[in-house]
Amino acid sequence: MTQSLTTVDIELEPADLGRLSHLCGPFDDNIKHIERRLGVEITHKGHQFRLIGEPATVAASKKILLDLYVETAPVKGQQNAIEPQQVHLAIQQAKVLEQDQGDPAAEKMTHIKTKRGIIKPRNHHQAQYVRAILSHDVNFGIGPAGTGKTYLAVACAVDALERQEIRRILLTRPAVEAGEKLGFLPGDLAQKVDPYLRPLYDALFEMLGFEKVEKLIERNVIEVAPLAYMRGRTLNDAFIILDESQNTTAEQMKMFLTRIGFNSRAVITGDITQIDLPRGQRSGLRHAIEVLREVNDISFTFFQAGDVVRHPVVQRIVEAYEQADSLRQRQQQQRQQKQSGEDDNA
């Protein structure tokens, strides 16, 4: 059942055309940003504003407008313009995107609309993952291959781009080979890594079409690059996906996470059971899980073998490897305990 809409009228006092101009931004960009992010309709005439939408989002939009109008108050005779990052932070503080999982509205949040159709999560963890991406700026999707981590992240990025919530999509991954040497591949570093980014390309082609993806890449609206190319950059108004993050070092992961700018969202995907780093080098993904688990506004979604949505045999393969790993760990613990007992007896 569709939730009924509500209409709220507010007046921003004191009425000041200069402050109202700063609040709304050039061509009402700030107002449009609030409308896009919260799904409300905002009209205004002078200092009188009308908000139409679902009760929760209308209430949040009202608070945002009132708070931002306060920030336009003159300081030492000079009025303050409202910058896009202030609007973004006001929306984040309103916390209207966080909804309870049992709420029917939250279920609707998991449906991702693209021009090629609607993408729906296929299990509980996928739905939880999508809700987390929509309600947090930094998200980790961790689990075995075939659980939809990368595909759903790309779908959310495409949806955000088509809604004009962000201006560009950046796809990246560390330049670490899985049993093969990148040095033997032809071309520069970007061309060497390009085959490893194929799953990201395939998802984009499916959702947007080959020709549109090519045009967006030419215009740098979509950028695909090795992780090393992220160093020194600040990424604003972007949806950033770091794939295969289990192959980052702790330093690389920190570098990547500190690239995130205003009105940007990052999704980090990886499988801690398939680390291809040199022996003895710690995975940046493992380190991030330990360091960031208690940090607010960062979400972690852990997928399991039962969440695999590829061919049924893939799920059984993942489960078999998990059982083998568990058996090996138990045997190793038993050997260590036996060795410890022998040392004590000696």
N, C-alpha and C positions, 0 to 999 in steps of 0.2 A: 504494500500500500504506500503510495506516494505521500510524503510528509507535506502538510499544508504550509503555504508560504505566509509570511507575515510582513507587514509594512510598518516602518518606523520613521517618523519625521523628527529631525533635530535642528536646532538653531545654534550656530557657532557664535559665541559672544566673546568679546565685543565685535560687532560687525566692522570689518576692516578689509577693504578690497586688496590692499597690498599683502596682508597676511593670508587671505584666501587664495591669492594667486600663487604664493609660495607653497601653500598646502597642496593645491591641485597639481602643481608642476606644469611644465610646458605642454600645451595641448592636452591637459588633464592626464598626463602620463601616470602620475601617482595614484589618481583615482582608478584608472584602468588597471593598474597593477593590483590594487586591492580587489577589484572585481574579478580578475582572472584567478588570483590565488584562492579566494574564498567562495567563488561562485555566487556572488550577489550582484544586484543591479543598483547602481548609485546614480541618482540624478540630483542636480542642484541648481538653484537660482539665487544668486547672491550668497548670503550666509545661511540659507535654508536648504537642507539636504533631506532627500528621501531615500531610504534603503529598503530594498525588497529582496526577500530570500527566505531560507529556512531560519527558524528562530535563533539557533545557536550561532550561525554565521552572521546574522544581522546584528546580534548583540556584540559579537566580537568586532565587527566592522565599525559599529558605533564607538566602541572604546578606542579603536585605533584612530579614528578621525578626531575624537576629542583629545587624545593624548598628543597626536601630531600637531594639532592646532595650538596647543599650549607651547610646543617647541618653536612655533613661529613668532612668539612674543619678542618684541624688540629688546636688544641688549645694547646699552650705551647708545641708544638712538638708531641702531641699525637692525633691520629685520633679518630674520634667519630663514634662508631657503631650506626646503626639505629635500635632502638628497635621496636617491633610490635605496641606498643601504639603510637609511633610517626607516623607510617604509618596510623594507624586508625585516629588520629587527623588530619593528612593532608587530608585524604579523606573527613572527616567531614567539614573541612574548605573550601574545593572545592565546596561544596553544589551542587553537580551534581545530587543528588538523588531527589531534590525538583523540581517538574515539575508542570506546570499549569494544572488545571483540564480539561481545554478545549483542551489540546494537545492530539492528537491521541496516542502519545507514553505513556502518562499518563494512558490512558485507558488500554493499554497493561500491564502496571505495576500491575493492579489489578488482573490479572490472576495468580493464585498460582499453581505451578506445583509440584505434588508429584508422587511417583512411582505408586500410585493407580489411578491417573488421574489428570485432571485439575479442580481446584475449582474456581468458578467465583462468585463474589458478586451478590446478587439478587436485590439490590436497591442502590439508590444514597448514603445513609449514610454508607452502607457496603463498597462501592467502596472508599469513602472518608476515611474510617477507615483503609482499607488495604494500601492505599497510604501513610497515616500518619505513619503506622507501618514501612513501607519500607524507610521512609525518616526522621524519628526521633528516637532518642535513648530511649526516655521515652514517653509512650503513655497511655492515659486514654480512655477506652471505657465504657460509662455510659448510662444505659437505662434499660428498662424492660426485663424480661425473654423472650427468644425465638427470640431475634434480631440477634443472631449469634456472639455476642461479644467474647465468649470463644472459639467457634469453629474456627473462622477465626484467632484468635490469635495463637491457636495450629497449624493451617495450615501454618501460616507464620513461626512458629518455626521449623516445620518439613522441610519446604522448605529451610530455612537457614542452617539447619543441613545437608541436602543432598547436598547443594551447598558448604559445608565446610566453610561457612562464620563464623560459631561458632562451638565450640567443644562439647557443652552439652546443654541440656534443663532442666530447673528447674521449677517445677510446685508447687505452694504453695497456702495456704489459711489460714485464721485465724481459730483457734479452738473454734468457737462459734456455739452453737447449735441453731436450729430454732424450739423452742418449745419443745425440748426434751433434756434430760440430757446425756452428753457424759460419765459421770461417771458410768452410768449403762451398758455401752457397754464393752465387754471383751477386754483384751489386753492392751498394753501400749499406749502412746499418739498417736504415728504414726498409730497404728492399729485402734484406735478409730476414727481418722480423715479420714482414708482410704475410708470408704463408702461415705463421703462427697466430695471426689475428683473423684468420679466415672465418672462425665461428662468429665473430662480431660482424664481419661483412655479411655473412649469410643471413643473420637475423635482420640486419638493416635492409637487405634486398627483399626479404620476405614481407617486411612491414611497409616499405616505402616504394619499392620498385627499383630496378637497376638504374634506369636513366636519372631518376630524381636523386638517388644516392650519389651518382657520379657528379651531378651538378652541384649538390651541396658540398661535396668534397672539394670541387674546384673553387667554390666561394669561401672555403674554410669554415663553413657552418658546421660541417662534420670534419673532425681531424683525427687521424689514426697515426699514432706515433709510439716509438719505444719509450719506456719509462725514463731513460736517460735524458730525453728531450724535454722533460718537465722541469728540470732543475732551473732555478732562477726566475720562474714565472709566477705570476699571481693570476688565478683563473676566476674571473667574475662572470656572473650571468651564464653559468655553464653547468652541464650535467656531465660528470666525469666518471668513467668506469675503469677501474683497475682490475684487469682479469689475470688469472694465474698468480695471485698475490703471494701464494706460498713460496714462490721463488724470488721474493724480494729479500734483501737483508734488512736488519733492523734500521740501519741508517737510511736506506732507500724508502722504507715505509714512512719514517718520520718526515723525510723530504717531501714525499707525495702528499701526506696529510696536511702539511703546512703550506701547500700551494693553493688551498681552497680559499676563494674570496667571497665577497658578498653575493647573495642570491645565487649561490652555487650549491649543488648537491653532489655528493660522491658516493659511489657504490663500489665496495671492494669485495671481489669474489675469489675463492680459493679452496683448495682441498689439501688439508694438512697431512694426508696420507700419501701424497704424490709430490714430495719435495725433491727437486732436481739440483739443489745447490751442492757445491763440493762438500765432501765429508768434513764434519766438524764446524761448518758454518751454520749459524742459527737462522731459522726462518723469521723474516719480519712479520709474517702473519701470526705465527705462534707468539712472538713477543708482544704484538699489538693486543692480542686477546688477553694476555696477562696484565698489561699496563692500562688498557682502556676500558675494561669491563665495568668499572664503577663510575665512569665519566658520564655526566648527564648529556642528553641529546645525541648520544651515539647508540645505535641499535646493533644487536647481534642476532642473526637467525642461523640456527644449526640444523642442517638437513641430515637425514639418515638414509640408510640403504632402501628403506621402504618408500622413500619419496621419489625414487628414480622413475622417470616418465618416458624413458626410451623403451626399446624392445625388452620384453619381460626377462630375457636371459641376462640382460645387463644387470638387473637388480640381483639376480642369483649370483652373478660373477662378483659383484661388490660384496655381497654377504659372505661368499666363500673366502675372499681375501681378508675380510674383517675377522672371520673365525680363525683363519690361519695366523693372522697377526696376534690375536688374543692368545692362541695356543703357544706361539713362540715366546710371548711375554711371560706367560705362566712358567714355561720350561726354564726361561732365563732366571726368573725369580727363584725357582726351586734349586737350580744349580748354585745360585749365589748363597741361598740359605744352607745348602749342603756344604759348600766350601767354608762358610762361616763357622758351621758346627765342627768341621774337621780342624780348623785353626784353633778353636776353643779347646778341643780335646788334646791337641798337641801342646 
